[in-house]
Amino acid sequence: MSDEEKSRAFRGLFVVNFMISLGFGIIDPFFPVYAVHAGATGFHIALIFSAYAVAKMIMSPLTGWWSDHRGRHNLIIAGLCIYLTVSAGYLLTPGPIALIVLRILQGIGAALVRPISLAFIGDMALARREARSMGTFDISFYSAQAIGPIIGGLVKDVAGFPGIFLSLSALCLLSLLVAVLFTMISSPHMPDNADRKPSHQSVPGTDSTLIGLSGFILTRAFSIALFTIFIPIFMYEYLKLTGLEMGIVMGSGTVITTLLLRPMGSISDKLNRRRLVIIGGSMTALLTFCLPLAQSFSQLLALSVAIGIFRVVSLPASSALLVQEGNLHGMGLTMGIFNGAMNFGTVLAPLAGGFALGFFGIKAIFYGAAILGLAGIVFFCFCTADRIPNRYYTERYRDTEVNMASGM
């Protein structure tokens, strides 16, 4: 794949990921209300949300492995077609059972699009430029998440639920067209990932570095899910914040993360990535522990901003380490395992948080999330000790660094 083709594919995947993330960012804040409007009970709502995460968790490693052997383009297109079908299904205002089925299909679509897109970016990333590439690509996700709820609120006020789902359908259709136009770029006789085969393949389950990264992302996803679900309750019931103040607190960390992703990616390519993951993860956990101690809007806003800053310290670094793992085990399989672990954390968080809320109160949720986050960092340290430096530099990587050093 030439540099021009890689650049074109990167731009196409960036736009696709942005539009899909924006579409679901528009509907996500209002989906529980929509489900109740469609006749869902509390039990149905629990199944609706868990079905998506479980489907994505199970399918991500499988679709990633398949993309390593059969190519990535067609699977991404298939995932976008599923997204378009699901968005059209939501427009029909289906009943609770149909919503559960649609959410399962949405999870399968997500497993076909997000991990495989990341694998595609990992295929194209240059040696010692992985963090910059992955950090730049992640801007498409976090920027959409930052503005999606705002746009969704405006559309909901003007056009109601039909307007929200029409917006999602339009964005899914546009993303499918972009994928067809800008990512179908490989030679018809060569798989799109054929130019970056692993130097040797080992069984991922026996690799302690990948296990450590998966443990880290599981605890990080767990913490993020708890923050998203329960911090609004804390702000409303304990701090008595206004709706505007709550929105600012919820969005500030995402905005900071979006702004810092690219520069932090460049920094991560120059510094020790393992240490950046440890520093960022540890500080995020400690700041999470401080959340229940906040007494005002300004204190909670400062903590949210600080969490966003330290989260981005670890994000590009962990993504770059994951790309390096992908060159050993297969990029699609590695990204699939990583995303499966992340979704497992997302599945566990509401269950554990609901249990803690009922028995120990809301503050215990954040204390528990902080302790689990620190445990994830300790697990990562143990799994990656003396394993990361110089381990990944295959002949291709050494050649790249020689060329960089000689000015080529």
Sequence and secondary structure as in RCSB ss.txt:
>XXXX:A:sequence
MSDEEKSRAFRGLFVVNFMISLGFGIIDPFFPVYAVHAGATGFHIALIFSAYAVAKMIMSPLTGWWSDHRGRHNL
IIAGLCIYLTVSAGYLLTPGPIALIVLRILQGIGAALVRPISLAFIGDMALARREARSMGTFDISFYSAQAIGPI
IGGLVKDVAGFPGIFLSLSALCLLSLLVAVLFTMISSPHMPDNADRKPSHQSVPGTDSTLIGLSGFILTRAFSIA
LFTIFIPIFMYEYLKLTGLEMGIVMGSGTVITTLLLRPMGSISDKLNRRRLVIIGGSMTALLTFCLPLAQSFSQL
LALSVAIGIFRVVSLPASSALLVQEGNLHGMGLTMGIFNGAMNFGTVLAPLAGGFALGFFGIKAIFYGAAILGLA
GIVFFCFCTADRIPNRYYTERYRDTEVNMASGM
>XXXX:A:secstr
  HHHHHHHHHHHHHHHHHHHHHHHHHGGGHHHHHHHTT  HHHHHHHHHHHHHHHHHHHHHHHHHHHHH SHHH
HHHHHHHHHHHHHHHHT   HHHHHHHHHHHHHHHHHHHHHHHHHHHHH  TT HHHHHHHHHHHHHHHHHHHHH
HHHHHHHHHHHHHHHHHHHHHHHHHHHHHHHHT  S TTS TTTTS  SS   GGG HHHHHHHHHHHHHHHHHH
HHHHHHHHHHHHTS   HHHHHHHHHHHHHHHHHHHHHHHHHHTTS HHHHHHHHHHHHHHHHHHGGG  SHHHH
HHHHHHHHHHHHHHHHHHHHHHHHHHHHH HHHHHHHHHHHHHHHHHHHHHHHHHHHHHH HHHHHHHHHHHHHH
HHHHHHHHHTTTSTTTS  HHHHHHHHHHHTT 
